[in-house]
Amino acid sequence: ACGGGGEAKEAEAATGAAAAPALELAPGDVAEAALAPLAAGVALTGSLEPYRVVEVKAQVPGVVAGLAVDRGSAVRQGQTLARIEAQGIQSQAGGARAQVAGAEAQVALARRQLESARTLHGAGAMSEIDLKAAETQYQAALAALGAARAGATGAAEQAARTRIVSPLTGRVSVRTASEGEAVNVGQSIVTVVDSRWLELRGQVPVDQAAAVREGQAAEFTLVAYPGQTFQGTVSRVDPVADPGTRQVGVTLRLPNADGRLIAGLFATGRVVTGGDRQALTVPAAAVRGQGADQHVLVIDGDSVVRRTVALGERDDARGVVAVESGVSAGDRVIVSPGVVPAGAKVRVRAAEAAAPGKGE
């Protein structure tokens, strides 16, 4: 009786499975594996950033004066952007210069006294002790002059820091201080950017980074300039993968000598690592799993079949990947992110016909 009950339950389960409704997929959830031209490459997306960004800060305390630049102002390297009025520092520099002048006068006097002492000593009119004293006085005057000059150099450097200069040629992107504002050491005055080159930074998987080299050509497409392609190069490839993401940092550089492009624009950069070739491709979104477990879900008749695939090069610009084995041309693969179990019954909803035009 028990055995009969088990068989009945199995039959009931089979009947229930057969009666389960088929999962309905939209036409956009399915794509065909097809031969297509494939350009192997690595793509990065993000915002374009200036090649160099320098925040100019106050190096001495005081009051901002003569601030003649604002956001967008073009500046040259070494150009004076503002001054910081600091009378105490300027006074110290003046005092240090006066001490140098006094020390130089003392050296000149000690030198003349030493010359006279040597003349008198040679004539027998001065003792050896008095000559040594004149020599010692001269050496002491030289030492005092050296100390005065060292102090004057430090004071002059401090005074020079009251002059705010541009560290590079570019444009002012931010002005954080105003005329007449009191500032402390380390407080930001302006930020200067060099946008003659723009950079796009991102991370790529280790297997893709192996094909990227410094100096390789790169293509840029910008949302703000649809239909246009800009040419650049690979600027840097990080030598170590990020331990958290296991990805490698890559930086692409785009020339912008005419200043046509503005930093902050959203861009897609693509490094072409191989020429175009015909390959059997599927959408990259159809590939599931990692490493040796990479597979696609193929619709065979009205059932879903799981097939392990061996992948080749990727074309991130087109969003496809080459498949070396596992599928054939014409196979329908599921690209929707939803979970569709292997063995499930599915049907693909027919594409909606275009709406008839007016007057038809």
Secondary structure, 3 states (H helix, E strand, C coil): CHHHHHHHHHHHHHHHHHHCCCEEECHHHEEECEEEEEEEEEEEEEECEEEEEEEEECCCCEEEECCCCCCCCEECCCCEEEEEECHHHHHHHHHHHHHHHHHHHHHHHHHHHHHHHHHHHHCCCCCHHHHHHHHHHHHHHHHHHHHHHHHHHHHHHHHHCCEEECCCCEEEEEECCCCCCEECCCCEEEEEEEEEEEEEEEEEEHHHHCCCCCCCEEEEEECCEEEEEEEEEEEEECCCCCCCCCEEEEEEEEECCCCCCCCCCEEEEEEEEEEEEEEEEEEHHHCECCHHHCEEEEEECCEEEEEECEEEEEECCCCEEEEEECCCCCCEEECCCCCCCCCCEEEECCCCCCCCCCCC
